[in-house]
Amino acid sequence: MRGFATTSVALARTRLELLKIEAQEEVGRISGLLVWAIAAVLLGVAGLIFLAVFFTVLLWDSHRVLALGVFSALFLGAAGIAIGMALRLARQGSQLFAASLTELRRDQAMLTQQDERA
């Protein structure tokens, strides 16, 4: 009985450590999602500002238009990349506690087999 209790406590501790690691991974994933979403918004706003200035200056002299057009394209392109990264992370979905659930199913199957043998 004492050996069973010791094994059960060790097993529970291992599973809790796995839950902790999975929670930390999920926090990292959500943090990345937030960073890319904020980058997309900021770059999109900057791109729109440059685009507005571009159209304003379009009626002006010579090469200023080209410079503003290039900056507008760069900021809008970067915003598109950031949006793509944020969408990819969002579609990836959460894997929170997936490994722990798999291990618990294995433990349950092992204990069931041991009960059937006894």
N, C-alpha and C positions, 0 to 999 in steps of 0.2 A: 504494500500500500504506500509505503514511504517513497519507493522508487517511482511509482506512478505519479505521485504528487510532485516530486522533483522534476520529472520529465514534463509534466503539464505546465509547470511554472516556466521552465526553460523554453518550451514551445510557445507559450503566450508572450514571453519577453521577446523572442525572435520575431514573432508576428507584429508586435507593437513597434519594434524598430523598423520593420519593413513599411508599416503604415506611416511612420514619421518620414522616412525617405521619400515615399510617394507624395506625401503632402508638400514636402520641400520642392520636389520636381514640378508639381502643379503650380506652386507660387512662382517659380521661375518662368513657366510657360505663360502665365497670366501677366507677369511683369513685362515679358517680351511683347506680348500682344498690346499692352498699353503703350509701350514705347513706340512701336510702329504706328499705332493709331494716332498718337499725338504728333509724330513726325509727318504723317499723311496730312493731317489738318493744317499744321503750320506751313508745310511746303506748298500745299494747295492754296492757302491764303496768300503767301508770298508770290506764287505764280499768277494769281488773279490780279494782284496789285501791279505786278510788272506788265501784265497784259493790258490793264487799263492805261498805264503810263505809255505803253507801246502805241496804243491807238490814239492817245493824245498827241504824242510826238510825231506820229505818222504824217501829220500835216506840216511838220517842221522841216528843217534843212536836210542834211545829207546822211552821214553814217551813224548818227545817234539811233536811228530807227533799227538799223541792223543789230547794234549792241543790245538794245532793249528786247528785240525779237529773240535773240540768242538766249538772253537771261530768262525770258519768259518760258521758252521751250525747255531750258534746263530745269527750272523749278517745277514746271508742270510734269516733266518726265520723272523727276525724283519723287514727286507726289504720287504719280502712278505706280512707281515701284514700291513705295511705302504702303500704298493701299493694297497692292498685290500681296505683299508680305503679311500684312495684317489679316487679309482674307484667308490666306493659306493657313496661318496659325489658328484662326477661328474655325475653319473647316476641319482641321486636324482633330479637334475634339479632345475631351479630357480622358486621360488614362488613369485618373485618380483611383487608387486602391485596386487596380486590375491585377497586379502581381500578388497582392495580399489575398485577394479572393481566390486566385488560382491555387496558391499554397494552402489556403484553408480547405478548399475542395479536396486536394491531395491528402491532407491530414484526415479529413472526414472519411475518405475512401479507405485509407490505411486502418483507421480505427474500426471501421465497419468490417473489414476483412479479419481483423484480430478478434472481434466479437463473434464472427461466424465460426472461427476456428475453435473458440473456447467452448 
